[in-house]
Amino acid sequence: MLAKNKKPLLADLLFPESDDQQDFADGILSIPPEQRKLHTETYDFTVGTVFEKLIKNSIRVPDFQRKYVWNQVQASKLIESLIIQCPLPVIYLNQESNEDLSVIDGNQRLTSIKNFLQDGFQLKGLTAYPELEGFRYSDLDPRFQRHIQNRTLRCIVILKDTHPQVKFDVFERLNSGATKLNPQELRHGIYFGQLMILTTKLVKESNLLSILDIKHDKRMKAEELMLRFWALSENMKNYKKPLSTFINSFCDQNRSPNEDRRSSLSKEFVDALNGVVNLLGPLSFRIFDKNLNVQSPFNSALYDALMVGISHLQKSNELKEMTQKQAQNLLAKLLETDERFKESISVHTSDEAHVQYRVKEVVKLYKK
């Protein structure tokens, strides 16, 4: 009977619950009601104006959206729609703090228009004007060129005075592509600046990917873990769920750190990462049993506890000296005997009490 009772906990430990969807709902409720309003303006930009803004990068396609997937026929149909004055879907843009705009929804259309006006492809698969088959933009009669340039695109701009968490929620609502963007990809677009540039750079320079056994981090998991560490490490005492909103607040407040601040953040992360690896070696951030057999290759809640806990001990010069085997055995014992700790890294992992408890226990475990 005892073994049966333990099965759900073991499953939770190996396959912790994801709080992402609930985080989106909780995130909106965590801000005052009067700040939950979306501030927008609607513009009818000409194709020529949009093209000029794309060239000047005053309309920017965020890094995570840069993958262009439309084929030549799809792009050609869009150009033909402009020619026959067929209404196009609305394009959604985000107003940055410097008044520039970034694309929320409409990357494929905008990239197709930019490519065509730069002679990037020949028209193909036309049905209304097959006479233009094989033409590039420069091949068209100037009257066709002006006609295309003067067509308007309805754009809804989410203004910069909209609360960042409301923007985050709206981005998620509009996130309807074939591959839905995850919270970090959304975050990278909304809070793009020196902080996001730093995370991308530091992921490449540190050995985080190899430690996590990630060959190609296409979904920005490592970047999110980095931001997660900084947010919790710097403001643990004021942590409130949802974790996603807590990370968003850190990103909003630290969007453009100066050089000294970037250097400090980099050092704090690298020191903590090296500290964990020196203690646990190949078992870093993994769930393992008393025989040091790995049961789960990575646990993000355990990552929080180890990174934040070890960083705290490093800063206070209280990290205990021990061999890797000693450090591994101590953590194995904690994982085996402390039911509350196991729960804190497996069930509702973003709860305030669980976050605080797991970090506190790691500090106790490795403190002098």
Steps between C-alpha positions, in 0.01 A plus 500: 500500500788733584657449157173592330478820703848597392436457128327835442783681676761320294312591182481860618872497569592363160235690305434825690186694416523794263350823632539697176133523405384587849780757516345691211169530687657572839730757342214726396329468838822599675482859370249767613168496309547854369826392330353201316382711205658459159611829342502489119498718193400398149700612195450449129860498378571485129708209378769754407507638855516154656781399261700811593452430872611139455814612316580755772418243769245733660266205450699208638437129475606350837768232490262221597271584205766526233437156354334555163292203388283620212573350159517693171134437411374619840707817478388558139133463598551775758644735236211414267257580782657844525459550128131406497443698821389198699480584876782344703488386864598756765866525596575535872797705614651578839623852577841493665617755758697685228188523277623230262261217417547124522285241326262294711297344222562541126862401451436280194302774321745779581805291409336396170432864410853605591650214300293575192576872501868405519463270197534196725269271299301466178121489503371145472162325514290810426131453421363853452793634296685202349645748249739612779635147554880504533523875561716648771412838651747683275347330194155644567368806321558807725124538529475154657790590731326820618173312539666245731690766695179698559292213634429531872560250778282525811731491802396492865778630726506402867631817662796515736290621796315168508602303809771247399306209647194598295722503191628158597144369526400656166805355328398158628143548371631594155751217509322268258775388266573140406767497770368695795754726666593405853514756785871574452461560127218741576708661775795541266285703263320714758804590710764496229804707594848466650382245758371261232813556293705410810311175558556388141870588521549335840330178392757469221795587726406288802479122506132502600380324185743212542410467869132483406585267211333733249662491156287766333303733725247612238228581756712720732477267800849593618427873477190457714694305763756780514233766553326276751819479705562875498142585593489256793854565617456876519150520645419168665347658811240683286418206273134452421346259255456465211867443425457605136372844610782530754752441221317747277527769768875441528536529122294819489703663780836389359433530128803720424774438761823699465836333448580468873161347570536254211844400628362447850210287374735290286739436789219411739358243259833343398618479863181327609503260204864407561428464872222247436706305246801489734276351769289257300684444172297296248209479747443876496126589485405134468277285718688194624465228764721402792711286265555810285297355212336776296119486499429826318749682271399854603268662751450877473380537860812322626698732273347798685588357838859415410586814303342748741613312810860459388515863383381612844771293672767631262409862571506445877819287479322214678524225240626180660806332350438135409561242233257444216405163647420658836290772335317245285424277799363792701259595222405135442405471867292818482320371191433167667392607849347847481144463368440874513810567291391240243160665484659843457677389182215297353152641574389863454865594486436873466313530832670752728544252785649235271748741341616634837524154657708331233755782493521511880566125519783515246658784699479290819642199316818667378559770759819494707 
